[in-house]
Amino acid sequence: MNVTRSTFNEVMVPNYQPADMVMVRGEGSRVWDQDGRDYVDFAGGIAVTLLGHCHPKLTAALAEQAGKLWHLSNVVTNEPALRLAQKLVEATFADRVFFCNSGAEANEAAFKLARRYGNSIDPAKHEIISFYNAFHGRTLFTVSVGGQAKYTQGFEPIPGGITHLPFNDIAALEAAVSARTCAIVLEPIQGEGGIMPSTPAFIAAARRLADQHKALLIFDEVQSGMGRSGHLYAYQHYGVVPDVLTSAKGLGGGFPIGAMLATAAAADVLAFGTHGSTYGGNPLACAVGEAVLDLVNEPGLLAGVSHRTQLIRDGLDSIGRRYGVFAPSRGLGLLIGAPMSEAWKGRAKDIVNAAMAHGVWTLVAGPDVLRLAPSLVISEADIAEGLRRLEAAMAGLVGVPNAAAA
Ligand SMILES: Cc1ncc(COP(=O)(O)O)c(C=O)c1O
């Protein structure tokens, strides 16, 4: 059967507008479309394929498990799930793990846990505090806790008991947290909201206030986790430990899996029968997740993130200066955002489209930020080629560079 991009409009729900090409193959940090054109992948499937495409150890782990056991349900447990949970517990603050299939599901579990925790103290303790521009997924509860009104519009009525505050505003947080608060939820680095790192003081204040008011501190590390920040999880960069942490995206390196990590005290409120998932913790996803975690924890991998970050940010900033399109980049590790310059406000998508046409795949983080989230093991040659193609795209869009700004 012959399928092309135009088939999409005929048979798919119109909630996405995919790019013009259909990708058919990937290897490392390159992907190829139906016409055999190659693209340097600076997007990583939106911060997911952190070991590139078809990493031999991940394909081997998947193939091996595919020949053994695919699915059981949670009526019985399985070895890959137990091993992955054990390794996550050993590598983090967590004592307990709940597996699911996506970031939204991991957050749904965390928010439900927060409500049960609050309820176990006092039914009035049900307020979840979160932040404008936060993104926590697309289920009704997670868009409601998220801080972007456009994702809840038209889906009302939405769940209540959620307070949104300005991000990185310690005074606003101090004024809002109370005995009614069951959880403070934040992304250590806001991803979809424009690659905005928390300030160290803000994240420390969130911990202090959560303790003071017996609320849980929940970190959504769906995007920032699994080595992307240069640490296994970004909380380790900040030195502030949450009660609950959600992980997905990179955890499966491209295979769908999500996880909620929690302290024993927090986890205990999700007693038998309170929450569940048919596929969560299935052997295929967990076998791949275990292989990903083993590779990310190999000596040298995390250390290599800072070198690659430097190369990409230097190149990106140089292009930004010379073409006047974006301001200096920001972020943590290989979660990189370049805010549009004044003249290019609102046009990040134009850059992504031009870059794609020149064979390099990038992302937006809102209308005003160009985002890069490449593989953590992208080669120096692919970094150089991706930047060369991005520069060619800028030259096509803007014209002659400003040599004086080089
Ligand atoms: C911080 C954060 N949380 C949650 C999600 C939702 O994850 P998923 O799309 O796997 O449901 C995302 C996805 O972009 C995210 O960036």
The ligand as a MOL file (V3000), in Angstrom:
LIG
                    3D

  0  0  0     0  0            999 V3000
M  V30 BEGIN CTAB
M  V30 COUNTS 16 16 0 0 0
M  V30 BEGIN ATOM
M  V30 1 C 7.5040 18.2980 31.1200 0
M  V30 2 C 6.5390 17.4070 30.4000 0
M  V30 3 N 5.6350 16.7220 31.0990 0
M  V30 4 C 4.7620 15.8990 30.5120 0
M  V30 5 C 4.7370 15.7380 29.1460 0
M  V30 6 C 3.7490 14.8130 28.5290 0
M  V30 7 O 4.3690 13.6500 28.0900 0
M  V30 8 P 3.6350 12.6780 27.0700 0
M  V30 9 O 3.5050 13.4270 25.7760 0
M  V30 10 O 4.5400 11.4780 26.9880 0
M  V30 11 O 2.3090 12.3470 27.6500 0
M  V30 12 C 5.6690 16.4420 28.3700 0
M  V30 13 C 5.6480 16.3140 26.9020 0
M  V30 14 O 6.1030 17.1810 26.1880 0
M  V30 15 C 6.5960 17.2930 29.0120 0
M  V30 16 O 7.4970 17.9880 28.3150 0
M  V30 END ATOM
M  V30 BEGIN BOND
M  V30 1 1 1 2
M  V30 2 1 2 3
M  V30 3 2 2 15
M  V30 4 2 3 4
M  V30 5 1 4 5
M  V30 6 1 5 6
M  V30 7 2 5 12
M  V30 8 1 6 7
M  V30 9 1 7 8
M  V30 10 2 8 9
M  V30 11 1 8 10
M  V30 12 1 8 11
M  V30 13 1 12 13
M  V30 14 1 12 15
M  V30 15 2 13 14
M  V30 16 1 15 16
M  V30 END BOND
M  V30 END CTAB
M  END
